[in-house]
Every structure is written in C-alpha cells, then in structure tokens.
Amino acid sequence: MGPNDGERRRPPPVGPPQDDAPLLITASIPKVPISVTDSFLKIDTQLTNITDSPLELVTMRDGADMYVVKDDVVLRGPGGKRPAGAIFTLAPGTSRTYKSTVNLGYPNDPSGEIQPLAPGSYQLYAVQRFIPWPPEGDPNLAFYVRGGPWDIQVG
C-alpha cells in the first residue's frame, strides 16, 4: 500500500451505525472479476422496509454512497452526486431497487488524477442518509443505513 491509498479508518467513515434502522440495504455484486475500463461502475442496490409500518422517506436520488475498502483502509470514497433528493414510500416488507455508483478510478488524494484500482480483492460498503417525510423541522430525525461488506474482485 502506497501513500495515496487512503487513510486508515473503519469503513464507512460517516455517522455511527444505528442498530434500529428501519431499512436493510443490499447490493448485487458482479460474480466475475470487474474489469476497470471506466472510473465508475453502476450496481443495483436495494432497500427493504423491515418494519411493520409504511415508510415515507427522502434520500439522495443517485443512490447510496459506496466505499471501496481493502484491509480496513478506504481506497475510494463515493463518486460525485447531484444534490437532488427523491421522496418515496415503502410498504412493510417491500423493496425498492435503484442504481448506486462505485468509484473505481479517483483516489482520495487531492490530485484528481485517475488511478484505476489494481487487480485484487476488495470490499464494498454502502451508506445512505434518509429523512422521514415530511421532516417536521427536526434534523435529528435523519438516520443512516449501512450495508456491506460485499466482496468484489477487480481483474
């Protein structure tokens, strides 16, 4: 691991996990090694309402923040997103599938230079922030849902 490999920290590097989160996030990870031909990879992620009540929530339209990790080091943070929200409702036990973007090329260092991931094994983690709708003016109602780790192979 070189100096541009990120800083050592437990993934994902935002907010504490909430054991009582009302959603489960999962991802469809390619079973074959990923060939890095572009800086970003879109994968299917799925949210499932694991409560007995309907949930009306607002979240980022562009999916979960995806982190690429190796040996507990975050090598790639999430790609850029437009600051646009989406409101949706999930009935109890239902799921919603959507695309999330994995950053395969831009490192955490400030150079902005594209550096594809080297072939090898990595883990993906997802973090997504939600706010109950309507928000009722209380920012403390926001919560994070975490997913992963999911193993990926880069070839």
Salt bridges, closest charged atoms under 4 A:
GLU7 OE2 - ARG9 NH1 3.19
ASP44 OD1 - LYS99 NZ 2.84
ASP65 OD1 - LYS81 NZ 2.83
ASP72 OD1 - ARG10 NH1 2.76
